[in-house]
Amino acid sequence: MLETRATIVALAGEEALVVSNQVGCGQCESTKNCAGSTRFFCSSKRHFRVRNMIGAAVGQEVKVIVAEGLLLRSTIIFYLLPLLLALACGGVASYYAASTIERDGYAALGALLGLGAGLLVSKRIFLRSSQGLPVAVSF
């Protein structure tokens, strides 16, 4: 499981907006462990929406836990699904082109439509799944 400490900054029903107490990878103070360009990620704290299962109040510090498998499942849904739909729709559109000259245009248009459909499906899956949120579990 992935976990981090965070502070609750706002509440909305059973969800809470938290700001992580850790900035970047934890090596921002060390110049030996951080390449110059990656210091960009250490500049500000990140805000996340989590399920507030413990009824914590604004200002309290909590431990935020991401369930095992959630990261892999999210990667598949948000990256692989649109990519596969783009490739499939591009291939199908190319197959139905009337001539070889039109094939590239049909393939590009089909790929764009497939990518758009994949992004919309991914967004719908995310909005319907409240189980995909990390959980605030303890103080």
N, C-alpha and C positions, 0 to 999 in steps of 0.2 A: 504494500500500500504506500501511496505517496501522501505525505502529510507536511503541514507547515503551520506555524503560529500566525494568527491574524487578529485584527481588532475590528469589531463591528462598528460601522459608521452610519448605517441606516437600516430600518426595518420596513418590510412590506408584506404583511400577512405572515405566512410560514417561511418566507425567504428573508435573507439578510444580505446586505451589501457589506463586504469586508474589505479591508486593505491589509495586504500581507506585510508582516513585520520584517521580512527578509527582502532585501533588494538584490536583484540579479542572482548570481550563482553563489553568493556568499564569499566570493574572493575579491570583491571590489576594493577592499582596502589594501590588497597586496598587488604591487606592481609586477612581481615576478610571475604570478599565475594568470595574468590577464593580458591578452594581446590588445594593443592600442585601439583597434577598431571595435572590439567587443565591449569596451567600456560604455558604449551607447546603451546597452541593456541595463546598466547599473544606475542610470540617471534618475529614475523615479519609481515609486512604489506602484504596484498594480492593484486594481480593484476587481473583485470577483463577486458573483451572486452565488449564494449557497443556501441549502435548506437549513433552517434554524430549528433543529429537532429538540434542542435543549431549552428553548425559551430564553435565550440570552438577550440581554438588553444592550442598547447603544453604549459604546465605550468599553465593553467587556472584551477581554482577550479570550480567544477560543482556539482550539486545534481544528484545522480544516483537513479532512481526509478525503482522498480520491480513491474510490474502490478499485480493486484489482480488475484489470480487463477493460476498464472504462476508457483509458487512453487509447488502447488498440482499437476498440469498437468505434470510438469517435473518429480516429484516423481513417478507418475503413469507410465510415459513412460520409465524412466530409471531404475526403480526397479521392479515394478509390472509386466510389459510386459515380461522381460526375465524370471522372476520367473514362471509366468503362462505358458510360452512356455516350460520351462524345465519340469514342472510337467505334462503338456499335452503330450509332446513327450515321456517322460519316461513311462507314462501310456500306450500310444499306442504301444510303442516298447515292453513293458512287455506283452501286450495282444497277440502280434504276435510271441512270443517266442515258439519254437517247443516243449520244455519240461519245467517242473518246475525247473530243475537245471539251465537252461539257462536264466530263467526269470529275475534274479537279474542283470546279466550282460547286458542283453538287456535294462533293465530299466535304468541302470547307463549310458550306451552309449546314449540312447535316451534322457536322461536328459541333458547330456553334449552337444549334438547336438542342443537341444532346447534352452539351455542357450546361446550357441554361436550364434544361429540364432536371438534370442531376443536382444542380445547385438549389432549385426550388424544392425538390424532394428532400434533400438534406436539411434544408431549413424547416420544412414541415415536420420532419422526424424530430428535430431538435426542439421545436416549439411544443410538440405533443408529449415529449418525454421529460417529465420532471424528475425522473429517476436518474437522469444523467448529470444532475447537479452534484457538486461536491457537498459534503455534509459537515456542519459545525457540530462537534461532538462533546467537547469538554472545555473546562476553563483552564 
